[in-house]
Amino acid sequence: MSVTYLDAIRAAQEKALQNDPSVFIYGQDVGKFGGAFKATKNLAEKFPGRVIDSPISEDAMVGLAVGAAMEGMRPVVEMQFADFSTVGLNQMLNHAATTYWRTGKPCPMVLRLPSGGTPGSGPFHSQSMEAIYAHYPGLVVMTPATVEDAYSMLLEAIAMPDPVVFCEHKLLYYHLKAKSLPAEAVPAFKAHVARPGRDVTCVAYSAMVHEALAAAEELAGEGYEAEVVDLRTVKPLDTDTILASVARTGRLLAVGESWPWGGVSAEVVSRVASEGFELLDAPPRRLNAKDTPIPYHPNLWSAHRPTAVRIAEALREVLRY
């Protein structure tokens, strides 16, 4: 029996609720309905009073979680879509991120964001918000790309003393599967070489890891070995693993589904250029979504975001230099 990415999210929350009485889940329709994507299905029945429906007020949801965390609880807040979390930015950025620095009290909370695009979702239900949160000191930003990581990293996020923004790509919820959940967690702050190679490094995260792997497979048929590095967590950023990969290949392409301005891929390129310039045999490059609002039409949406085809083309350009 296989386990989906969504199953892993649900299983991690259930295990956290079982293991720690201070954990509770809060969000719109997370109770009897089981959440917009059913990430909390049946949990309200198993843990009465600890899987709580919130009002339709993202600002209030995050504010309640900050207060509860400061008083020793471990809230897990589910946003129906990552886009909606902008309503709660004041609470998350000006309060959760700064609580420890202002008061000395930890703020152990998790903000779960169903992130990224799906065909037909449009500009209000498809955004990738990780770079916004990564900009602020005091927040950890996780972007798991596999079923195993979705499970182990969410458990690690809930156990942390810091506020964590946990970005779950909606496109992976139902389509990505594994044989089982991991017995042991991999350290969430360590990037992973998802595919070794010797000719060019492709750094990616979340759903883009799978597009990058498909692009690497295409290039393998042309005689090139692309190394794919899965960041796993984008804040803090595992620069050491990235530099070690570039030292092997001499070339870099950083890929992200979010927009190009101030994105994670821009940070990756900047760090390699400043800390590993002597390792490079070609200018480092990044590939992001188009700098436009996200289209509704599936064909336009596919053209808007990086795909395996576009990544393969970009890798060829880096290799030709």
C-alpha positions as CSV (number, residue, x, y, z in Angstrom):
1,M,0.0,0.0,0.0
2,S,1.4,3.4,-1.0
3,V,1.5,6.6,1.0
4,T,0.8,9.9,-0.6
5,Y,2.4,13.3,0.2
6,L,-1.0,14.3,1.7
7,D,-1.1,11.1,3.8
8,A,2.3,12.0,5.2
9,I,1.2,15.5,6.2
10,R,-1.9,14.0,8.0
11,A,0.2,11.2,9.6
12,A,2.8,13.6,11.0
13,Q,0.1,15.7,12.6
14,E,-1.6,12.7,14.1
15,K,1.7,11.5,15.5
16,A,2.5,14.9,17.0
17,L,-1.0,15.1,18.6
18,Q,-0.4,11.6,20.1
19,N,3.0,12.4,21.4
20,D,2.6,15.9,22.8
21,P,-0.5,17.2,24.6
22,S,0.6,20.8,24.0
23,V,0.1,20.3,20.2
24,F,-3.2,21.5,18.7
25,I,-4.4,22.2,15.1
26,Y,-6.2,25.4,14.3
27,G,-7.7,26.6,10.9
28,Q,-10.7,27.0,8.8
29,D,-12.7,23.8,8.4
30,V,-10.0,21.6,9.9
31,G,-12.5,19.9,12.3
32,K,-15.2,17.7,11.1
33,F,-14.8,18.7,7.5
34,G,-11.1,17.7,7.6
35,G,-9.6,20.7,6.0
36,A,-9.7,22.1,2.4
37,F,-7.4,19.3,1.2
38,K,-8.4,16.8,3.9
39,A,-5.0,17.1,5.6
40,T,-6.8,16.8,9.0
41,K,-9.4,14.2,8.0
42,N,-10.7,12.2,11.1
43,L,-8.2,14.0,13.5
44,A,-11.0,16.0,15.2
45,E,-12.7,12.7,16.2
46,K,-9.5,11.1,17.4
47,F,-8.4,14.2,19.4
48,P,-11.5,16.0,20.7
49,G,-11.0,19.7,21.5
50,R,-7.5,19.8,19.9
51,V,-8.4,20.1,16.2
52,I,-10.3,23.4,16.2
53,D,-12.2,25.3,13.5
54,S,-11.2,29.0,13.3
55,P,-13.2,32.0,12.1
56,I,-12.5,33.2,8.6
57,S,-9.8,35.6,9.7
58,E,-6.2,34.7,8.9
59,D,-5.0,37.6,11.0
60,A,-6.8,36.2,14.1
61,M,-5.7,32.7,13.4
62,V,-2.0,33.6,13.4
63,G,-2.4,36.0,16.3
64,L,-4.0,33.3,18.5
65,A,-1.2,30.9,17.6
66,V,1.5,33.4,18.6
67,G,-0.2,33.9,22.0
68,A,-0.7,30.2,22.5
69,A,2.9,29.4,21.6
70,M,4.2,32.0,24.1
71,E,2.2,30.3,26.8
72,G,3.7,26.9,26.2
73,M,1.4,25.4,23.5
74,R,2.5,24.2,20.1
75,P,-0.1,25.3,17.6
76,V,-0.2,24.1,14.0
77,V,-2.1,26.6,11.9
78,E,-3.5,25.5,8.5
79,M,-4.1,28.1,5.9
80,Q,-6.5,26.9,3.2
81,F,-4.1,28.4,0.6
82,A,-0.7,30.0,1.0
83,D,-2.0,33.1,-0.8
84,F,-4.4,33.8,2.1
85,S,-1.6,34.0,4.6
86,T,-0.9,37.5,3.5
87,V,-3.8,38.6,5.6
88,G,-1.9,37.4,8.6
89,L,1.5,38.8,7.7
90,N,1.5,41.4,10.5
91,Q,1.1,38.7,13.1
92,M,3.6,36.3,11.5
93,L,6.4,38.8,10.6
94,N,6.1,41.5,13.3
95,H,5.2,39.2,16.1
96,A,6.0,35.5,15.6
97,A,9.3,36.2,14.0
98,T,10.4,38.7,16.7
99,T,8.9,37.2,19.8
100,Y,12.1,35.6,21.1
101,W,14.2,38.6,20.3
102,R,11.8,40.9,22.1
103,T,10.8,38.8,25.1
104,G,13.2,35.9,25.5
105,K,10.2,33.5,25.1
106,P,10.2,30.9,22.4
107,C,7.3,30.9,19.8
108,P,7.0,27.2,18.8
109,M,4.3,27.3,16.1
110,V,3.9,26.0,12.6
111,L,2.2,27.8,9.8
112,R,1.2,25.2,7.1
113,L,0.9,26.7,3.6
114,P,-0.6,24.7,0.7
115,S,1.6,26.4,-1.8
116,G,2.4,26.6,-5.5
117,G,0.3,26.3,-8.7
118,T,-2.1,23.8,-10.0
119,P,-3.9,24.0,-13.4
120,G,-6.8,26.4,-13.4
121,S,-6.2,27.8,-9.9
122,G,-5.3,31.3,-11.0
123,P,-3.6,34.1,-9.1
124,F,-5.3,33.8,-5.8
125,H,-4.7,30.1,-5.2
126,S,-1.3,29.4,-6.8
127,Q,1.3,31.6,-5.2
128,S,4.6,30.5,-3.8
129,M,5.2,32.6,-0.7
130,E,8.5,31.1,0.7
131,A,10.7,34.0,-0.3
132,I,8.5,36.5,1.5
133,Y,8.8,34.6,4.8
134,A,12.5,33.7,4.2
135,H,13.3,37.4,4.1
136,Y,12.5,37.8,7.8
137,P,15.0,36.8,10.6
138,G,13.4,34.6,13.2
139,L,11.4,32.3,10.9
140,V,12.4,28.9,9.6
141,V,11.0,28.1,6.1
142,M,10.7,24.4,5.0
143,T,9.9,23.2,1.5
144,P,9.7,19.4,1.4
145,A,9.8,17.8,-2.0
146,T,9.2,14.1,-1.1
147,V,6.7,12.1,0.9
148,E,9.4,11.1,3.3
149,D,10.4,14.7,3.9
150,A,6.9,15.9,4.2
151,Y,6.4,13.5,7.2
152,S,9.7,13.8,9.0
153,M,10.2,17.5,8.4
154,L,6.7,18.4,9.7
155,L,7.4,16.4,12.9
156,E,10.6,18.3,13.3
157,A,8.9,21.6,12.6
158,I,6.3,21.0,15.3
159,A,9.0,20.0,17.8
160,M,11.1,23.1,17.2
161,P,11.2,26.1,19.6
162,D,11.0,28.5,16.6
163,P,8.1,29.6,14.4
164,V,8.2,27.5,11.2
165,V,6.5,28.2,7.8
166,F,5.9,24.9,6.2
167,C,5.3,25.1,2.5
168,E,3.5,22.0,1.1
169,H,3.1,22.0,-2.7
170,K,-0.5,21.2,-3.7
171,L,0.6,19.6,-6.9
172,L,2.3,16.9,-4.8
173,Y,-0.6,16.1,-2.4
174,Y,-2.2,13.4,-4.4
175,H,0.3,12.5,-7.2
176,L,3.5,11.9,-5.2
177,K,3.6,8.5,-3.5
178,A,6.1,6.4,-1.5
179,K,6.0,2.8,-0.2
180,S,6.1,3.8,3.4
181,L,6.9,6.6,5.9
182,P,10.4,6.9,7.2
183,A,11.3,5.4,10.6
184,E,14.0,8.0,11.2
185,A,14.0,11.7,10.3
186,V,16.7,13.3,8.1
187,P,18.0,16.6,9.5
188,A,15.7,19.2,7.9
189,F,18.4,21.9,7.5
190,K,20.6,19.7,5.3
191,A,20.1,19.8,1.6
192,H,20.0,16.5,-0.3
193,V,21.7,15.5,-3.6
194,A,18.7,13.9,-5.3
195,R,20.7,12.9,-8.3
196,P,24.5,13.0,-8.6
197,G,26.3,14.4,-11.6
198,R,29.5,15.9,-12.9
199,D,28.7,18.4,-15.5
200,V,26.2,21.0,-14.0
201,T,24.5,21.6,-10.7
202,C,20.7,22.2,-10.7
203,V,19.5,23.5,-7.3
204,A,15.7,23.3,-6.7
205,Y,13.1,22.8,-4.0
206,S,9.6,21.7,-3.5
207,A,7.8,20.5,-6.8
208,M,10.7,22.0,-8.9
209,V,12.9,19.1,-7.7
210,H,10.8,16.7,-9.7
211,E,10.9,18.9,-12.8
212,A,14.7,19.2,-12.4
213,L,15.0,15.4,-12.1
214,A,13.0,14.9,-15.3
215,A,15.2,17.5,-17.0
216,A,18.4,15.7,-15.8
217,E,17.0,12.5,-17.2
218,E,16.5,14.1,-20.6
219,L,20.0,15.5,-20.6
220,A,21.4,12.1,-19.7
221,G,20.2,10.9,-23.0
222,E,22.5,13.5,-24.6
223,G,25.5,12.4,-22.6
224,Y,25.4,15.1,-19.8
225,E,25.2,14.4,-16.1
226,A,23.2,17.0,-14.2
227,E,23.5,17.0,-10.4
228,V,20.2,17.9,-8.7
229,V,20.3,19.4,-5.3
230,D,17.1,19.5,-3.2
231,L,17.3,22.3,-0.8
232,R,14.6,20.9,1.5
233,T,14.7,24.0,3.8
234,V,15.2,27.4,2.2
235,K,15.7,29.3,5.5
236,P,18.3,28.6,6.8
237,L,20.0,27.8,3.5
238,D,22.5,24.9,3.3
239,T,25.2,26.8,1.4
240,D,27.9,24.2,2.1
241,T,26.0,21.4,0.2
242,I,25.4,23.8,-2.8
243,L,29.1,24.9,-2.9
244,A,30.3,21.3,-2.7
245,S,28.1,20.4,-5.7
246,V,29.3,23.4,-7.7
247,A,32.9,22.4,-6.8
248,R,32.2,19.1,-8.5
249,T,30.5,20.5,-11.6
250,G,31.7,24.0,-12.1
251,R,28.3,25.2,-13.3
252,L,25.0,26.3,-11.6
253,L,21.4,26.7,-12.5
254,A,19.0,27.6,-9.6
255,V,15.3,26.9,-10.2
256,G,12.3,28.2,-8.3
257,E,8.6,28.3,-9.0
258,S,8.2,31.7,-7.4
259,W,8.8,35.0,-9.2
260,P,12.4,36.1,-10.0
261,W,12.6,39.3,-7.9
262,G,14.1,38.6,-4.5
263,G,13.5,34.9,-4.8
264,V,15.3,31.9,-3.3
265,S,17.0,31.1,-6.6
266,A,18.5,34.6,-6.6
267,E,19.9,34.1,-3.1
268,V,21.4,30.8,-4.2
269,V,23.1,32.4,-7.2
270,S,24.3,35.3,-5.0
271,R,25.9,33.1,-2.5
272,V,27.7,30.9,-5.0
273,A,28.9,34.0,-6.9
274,S,30.2,35.6,-3.7
275,E,31.5,32.5,-1.8
276,G,32.4,30.2,-4.6
277,F,33.3,32.3,-7.6
278,E,36.6,30.5,-8.1
279,L,34.6,27.2,-8.5
280,L,32.6,28.4,-11.5
281,D,33.5,27.6,-15.1
282,A,30.4,29.5,-16.4
283,P,28.2,32.3,-15.1
284,P,25.6,31.0,-12.6
285,R,22.0,31.3,-13.8
286,R,18.5,31.2,-12.3
287,L,15.2,30.1,-13.8
288,N,11.9,31.2,-12.2
289,A,8.2,31.8,-13.1
290,K,7.4,34.7,-15.4
291,D,7.2,38.0,-13.7
292,T,3.4,38.2,-14.1
293,P,0.3,37.3,-12.1
294,I,-0.4,33.5,-12.3
295,P,-2.7,32.6,-15.3
296,Y,-5.9,30.6,-14.9
297,H,-5.7,28.7,-18.2
298,P,-3.8,25.4,-17.8
299,N,-1.7,26.0,-21.0
300,L,-0.8,29.5,-19.9
301,W,-0.1,28.3,-16.4
302,S,2.3,25.6,-17.8
303,A,4.1,28.3,-19.9
304,H,4.3,30.6,-16.8
305,R,6.2,28.3,-14.5
306,P,9.5,26.4,-15.0
307,T,8.9,22.9,-16.4
308,A,11.2,20.0,-17.2
309,V,11.5,21.2,-20.8
310,R,12.4,24.8,-19.8
311,I,14.9,23.6,-17.2
312,A,16.5,21.3,-19.7
313,E,16.9,24.2,-22.1
314,A,18.4,26.4,-19.4
315,L,20.8,23.6,-18.4
316,R,21.9,23.3,-22.0
317,E,22.7,27.0,-22.2
318,V,24.8,26.8,-19.0
319,L,26.6,23.8,-20.4
320,R,27.3,25.5,-23.8
321,Y,29.2,28.4,-22.2
